[in-house]
Each structure stands twice: as C-alpha cells, then as structure tokens.
Amino acid sequence: MLISMDAEELAARWRERLESWAIPDKIMAKAPADPWSHSPERFGTRTDRALAEPDDGPTMTRLSEALPDKGTLLDVGSGPGAASLPLHERIGHLYAVDTSASMLEGLTARADKLGVPVTTVVGRWPDVAHRVPVADVSISAHVVYNVPDLADFLRALDRCTQGRVVLELPHRHPMSWMTPLWQHFHGVDRPVRPIAEDCVALAAALGYPVRVEEREAPLERFTSLEELATSACRRVCLDPARAEEVAATVLELGMWPVPRDRWVTIWWDSPRR
C-alpha cells in the first residue's frame, strides 16, 4: 500500500508532536528513576481486575464480535494481557508482542492458568512483525502514544490481520494530567498533542475504513492520593522523598481526584475479510 502525500504529512506531524514530549536533558540528567518506565506489578493488577470484572465497553465488544470461536488473536504491546486474556474462552491461540520480557512472563503465567495457548515475542512492533502469523483479529491497547512511526506500525498491524484491527487509546496523551505539576516544579509546559483524532486521521489517510467509539474510562487512574504522589514523583523526575510535598501540591492545585480519561476505540475490518 502506497502512502498518500496526506498520510505522509500526517505521519510526520504525529512523529513531531510525539517527540515534543521529550523531557529536557537537564531534567532527565537528575531524574532518580526512569520517568517512562512501567511497573509489571501495576499492570498485572489491572489485568487481574480485567479478568475478574469483564468489561463490556466498545473495545471488548468489537473484539468479541469479530473473533471466531477458537480463533487467533494478536495482541501488540500486550503487557500482561489485560486487553486480550478476558476473551480466553474464545481464543484458540494468542500471539503476544511486547518490549518487556517480564510483562510477557506475567501474560504467559495467566494464559497457562486459563488454558490459552500462547506464543510470545519480545521486541518492538513492527520490527518483529515477521515473527507472527496472520491472525483473525488484532488488538493494540494503550500503545500508540509510544509509537513515533505510527504509519509503519498501523500498516504492519493491518498486514498481520485478516479480519478486524482494534486500537484503544486515551483521548489525550496519558501523561497530560501531570501538566500542572511540570509547571509547578520545573517551570516547563507540556505539549497538548498528539491526541486520538490525530491517530484516526492517519489511519483514514492510509486507506483504512476506520470506525470510532469513545467512552469514559472504566477505571480510576489512582486509588489513593498516596499512589498518585508516588507515581508523579517518578514521572515528573522528582526524588521519591518528596511524595508528601507532591501530594500537598496536588491538593493545592485542585488536581485530586484526577478526572477519568476518555478512552477511544478505533477499529476497521480488513478488505481481505
């Protein structure tokens, strides 16, 4: 598939906007921990909750209605499996791709307990796309804001899917809620874009018959102010010992409780179907 000039421009714009989220070097140099890292334990808890309390939102609905009984499902950026394992009764084989081996270990352990045959691939999509077969349905949930080359990412996802491609992402960058903290502690303004509409526009420009659904996120971002403060210290490059100060600042700035995200489901059926 050739990329149109419009798609090329949109892809370049996505990359530029995503790169604008880079943390200034002088702040990164003093960061006590990697501000972009993710906790396998936190993601594992979310997966266990998704298994215990099945979600009937648009993402699961669009996956379930398109996945044949005992069909093959590709989960790109799978983490421990929150977006795929809730469909365990329908899955004939799960192909899970993630850059984190520990996340995939968590997925494998849960898949084994659920009786789901699984093949895991450690690596970045689309670099490892050649290592998975074409699947009936694919899902990539809460991943695209980590993807600079989004056009290549989407094209590979479509090539590896003979049925339906489903994406889920928050309407705004997942770090957007911390903008007041960046301003308060570092005097740094954070970007506004990219947003979900930018992903939709690019997918449409690539020629995919995209459909879009939006809803309020089913989960609170944090269960306590203390949990928020601990996370914010890492994300905003502050010493963990400042957690109480961060919590007080959050209250002072009127940031608690954190409003729920808007989650967007983007999907299309492959012309090959």
N, C-alpha and C positions, 0 to 999 in steps of 0.2 A: 504494500500500500504506500503510495507516494504521499508525502505531507504537503498540503497546500501552503501557499505563502501565508495565509491567515493563521494556519496551525503553527507554522514556524515562528511567527511573531508571538503568538500566544505562549508557545513553549519557552521562548527566550524571556518573555515577560515573567512567566512563572519562576524560572530559574533566578532571575534578577531579584524578584521580590523575596524569594526564599533566602537567597544569600544575604539580603539586608537584615536578616535575623541573627547574623553572626555577632557574637559577643565581642566587644572591643578587646584588643590584645592585652592592654594594660590591666583590665579587669580579670581576664582569663588567667593571666600570669599569677595572680594572687588567689585564685579560686582554691579552696581547701579540698574540693571534690569535683568530679566531672559533672557540670551542670546539665549535661544532656543524657546522662545515664538513666537507665530504668531498673527498677527493683524486680527481680524474678518473684520474690515473695509477694509483693503488692499485686503483680499481675496474676499470680497464682490464686490469690484470694478472690480476685474479680472473676477468674474462670470458674472457681468452685461455686461462687454465687450464681453465675450464669447457668451452671448445671443444676443447682438446687432450685432456682427460680426462673424457669424458662421465659424468655422474652417473646412477646407476640408482636413486636414492632415491625416496621416495614422491611428491615434487613433480613430478619429471620423468615418473614413471610415470603419474600421474593426468592430466598434460597430454597426454602422448603418446597414451594410450588414448582420449582424448576428441576430439583434434584430427583432423578429416577430412583425408585426403590433399589437399594444396594448399588447406587451409582458412585462415580468417582468425584471427589471434591478436592480442589486445590485451594489451599489457604496460604496466601503470600503475606509475610510479616505476621506469622501466626501467633507469636508469643506462646503461652501455654495452652491455647486453643479455645479462648472464650467465644470466638466468632464461628467456630466450626463444630466443636465437640457437642454442643447442645443438640445437634442433629444426628447424634450417634446411632439412633435406631434406623436411620435411613442410609447411612454411609456404608458402601461396600469397600471402599479404600480411600484413605485420606493421604494426600500429599501435602506436607507442611514445609514451608520455606521460612527461615528466619536467620538473621545475622548472629543471633545469640544461641550458642550450644546449650547453655543452661536453661533457657526458655524452652527449647525443643525437648530437653530431658524431662521437663515438667509435663509437656504435652504427651510425650510417649508413655509416661507413667500413668497418666489419666486415661489415655486411649486404651492401654492394656487392661485396666480395670473395667472399662466399658465394652471391651470386646471389639474394638475398632482396629482393623489392620491399618498400619500407618507406615509411611516412608518419609523420613525427614531429610532435609537438605540444608546444610549450614552454608549461608552465603547471601550475597546481596542480589536482589532481583533488579534488572533482568540478566545479570551476569551468569546466573545459574539456571536460567530458563531451559537450557538444553538438557538438563538433568531430570526433568519431569516429563511424563507423557501428557498428551492432550486429555483434559478432564471434561466431565459432563458439565460441571459448574465450578466457578471460581469465586473466591471472596478475598478481599483485601480491606481490612478494617483498621482505621486509625493509623494509617501508614503514610499516606501521600504527602503530609507535611514534612516528611523526612526524605523526600524524593526530589532532587534537583532536576533530573532528566525525566520529567513526567511523561512526555510523549513516548519515549522508548519504553518506559515502564508499562503504560497502558497498551501499547501495541503488542508487547510480549505477552501480557495477560490475555489479550484477545486471541492471539495465535494459539495459546495453550488451552483454550476453552472452546468446546464445540457447541455448548449450549448458552448459558447465561453468565455474564460477568456482573458481579456486585461489588460496589465500593461503599464503605461507610466512613464518614469523617465529620468532625465538628465543623460548624459553620465558620468559625474563626480559628486561627492558629491556636493550638492547645495551650500555649504559654501566654496568650493575650491577657488573661485575667491578672497577671502579675505586673502589668504596665505601671500602675501607681507605685509599686514597690521599687521598681527600677528608677523611677523618677525621684523617689524619696531618698534612697540610699546611695545612688550613683549619679543622679542628675542626667540620666540617659533616657531618651524617648525610644520606645519600641515601635516597630512598624505596625501598620494596620492590615496590610495584605501580604500574601495571598489569602483569599477566602474561598469557600466552597464553590461559589459561582465561577471562579477562575478555572477550577478543575472541570466543571460542567462544560464551560465554553470550549476548552481544549479538546475534551472528549468528543464533543459535537463536531468541531472543526476537523477532527481526524476521520470523520465519517460514520461514527457510531450512533445508532438511533437511541440516544440516551433518554431515560425517564428519571424523574427526580421526585423524592418524597422527603419531607422534613418533619421533625417532631422534637419535643423536649427530651433531653437525655433522661434515661430511666434511673440513673444513679446520681447521688450527690457526689461532688468531686472529693470532698473530705468529710469524715465522720466526726471530727473534732477540730477545735482551733489549734490544739497542740499538734495534731497531724499536719495541718496546713503549715504551721510555722516551721516544722522540721523539714518539710518538702521545700518551702520557699527559701530557706537558708541555702540549700544545695543549688536550687535553680537560679537564685539571684547572686550566687558566688559570695555568700557570707559565712563566717565561722559558725558552726553549729551552736556554739556557746551563746550566740545572740538570739536564740529562738524566742526567749521571753520578750525581748525588745521587738522582734518581728511581730509577735502576737499582739503586743500593745499597739504597734503601728497599724496593723490590720484593723483593729477596733477603732482607732483614731480616724482612719481614713474611710470608715464605713464599708469595709470590704467583707465583713462577716455577717451572716453566712454568704458564701460565694454563690451567686446565681447559677442555676443549672445551665449547661450548654444547650445549644440547639444542634442536634445530630442530623446529618443529611445522608440519605441513601441514594446512590446513583447506580443505575443498572441498565443493561441492554442485552438483547438476545443476538447472538452471532448470526449473520446471514447464512452461515453453513448449516444452521439448525433445520 
